[in-house]
């Protein structure tokens, strides 16, 4: 038998490793790290060593390797049970591990259990996969190490990979600003949709699966684990979703004053540097300050806030080594379970208080008080002009990395070079704490049967409603669109996350409206009443209206010919001096209108009974 020559394959592996090393060399200088949490790594002879530990944290296992390892762990431990919570577009199971010492682990039983329940998901952006590998290590130690007692007073749900299809679009070149692992998944799912922009609209199977888990199991706390894309600094693990603002004030206070100090202490004791979520004010480095915006409910933590669920967004620092990030995440998971064992019942009572709040007015957005304009996570670049700022509200001590501004030989503009030297800075801290765009709380909303897709999605959120069995005429307040434009978050007219977004001005009309059988009434006097408002009010940037689910109302379907409208318009002017005056004033004030015969006849048409009275009418009615 001729011996097979492996040289080409070995050469390929060498070149691949060399290419990965070269890609990593582009990153800023790495700061060597060692911490107490390194003791969590399994010994090489441990039969339950994870694939990542075995690879010395160079790689992360594939979807298949991950699930095979977890299936074996499940089969070997009575404390663990892996179930599918849904399937992806490409047919992969989205699996969840139930970790519990309870005998009955059905959703109904865990929902009613006296034990608090923690839900954690990893891989919503599957290139940011630290949570998966940390969770596998922790589950191993719960099943066969010295961490079994973590389940004495807490139940634990863990989704190792949420964006399962994107996880398999793996490459060394998916995230050029991230230090390991060598193989990283893709940011968006198989439909090219960003799952962490989908919590409100619910387009994706992955997020629908998560929301079903939240509805069925009713966890006390929800954690979404990411890795940053941003600048360099000393913190290796940062937190969003923590601050005393939002729709759940008692929960936010608990997260700020109880959760964050407790977990920070554990992280610091294990050699990690926890911090708050960071974004450079000038989108480059931190000399002009840090800025944190309050996201809309399209994001996981903001969605949790809107539905009164204690939610934490974890952002590990992309420039820290993969091993450091994974170990920090392990410490955070363990610390969270320990805290819930002692404080879970108090969090439960706090959550009930927030669910019982029915504010008379609800803000649709939040802004930074020092800014002249509103800001969103997607539009931080609009803050780069420092003249937007009046004065900083607060200052913080910031554990930074030294940097200098260099002149680009390619673009002839300035760019930041990170130098790898820790420095301490005192900088401005901008936060979007000012509520804006208040809407008076209606008693509820009537949604016509023709809006079946909206009704379906509201039900998926867990929002309760009652349906009409017979048609009924109801007096409601409705919005008429007076002006509108189609745009994304950066004011560009292009699709965003598979939708054409709409920004509109409205006026209200009180009408008697016939709602046919199958129409539903959504009361705002329910725990998810605030969420219902954010999904149904046209002023909300994450409403179904704003996401473009009602584009049909911008379409006129009946018209009138000029040979009909011309004599009709003349008669209308002859019969109404008031209309004559209005017409003359409009021509005088609007030159484009005055010089457009078609627009003039359309204006007269809109004054007739022949005109479509539902044109630009938002079909959902408010009950005051």
ABEGO torsion letter per residue (X at the ends): XBBBBAAAAAAAAAAAAAAAAAAAAABBBBBBBBBAAAAABBBAABAABBAAAAAGGABBBBAAAAAAAAAAAAAABAABBBBBAEBBAAGBBBBBBBBBABABABAAAAAABABBBBBBBBGABAABAAAAAAAAAAAAAAAABAAAAAAAABBBBBBABABAAAAABBBAAABAABBOBABBBBABBAAGBBAAAAAAAGABAAAAAAAAAAAAAGBABBBBBBBBABBBBABABBBBGBEBBEABAAAAAAAAAAAAAAAAAAAAAAGBBBBBBBBBAAGABAAAEBBBBBBBAABAAAAAAAAGBBBBBBBBBAABBAAAAAAAAAAAAAAAAAAAAAAAAAAAAAAAAAAABBBABBBABBBBAABABBBBAAAAAAAABAAABABBABBBBBBBBBBBBBBBAAAGBBBBBBAGBBBBBBBBBBBBABBBGBBBBBAEBBBBAAAAAAAAAAAAAGBBBBBBABBBBBBBBBBBBABBBBBBAAGBBBBBGGBBBBBBBBBBBBBBBBBBBGBBBBBABBAAAAAAAAAABAABAABAAAAGAAAAAABBABBBBAAAAAAAAAAAAAABAAAAAAAAAAAAABAAAAABAAAAAAAAAAABAABBAABGBBABBBBX
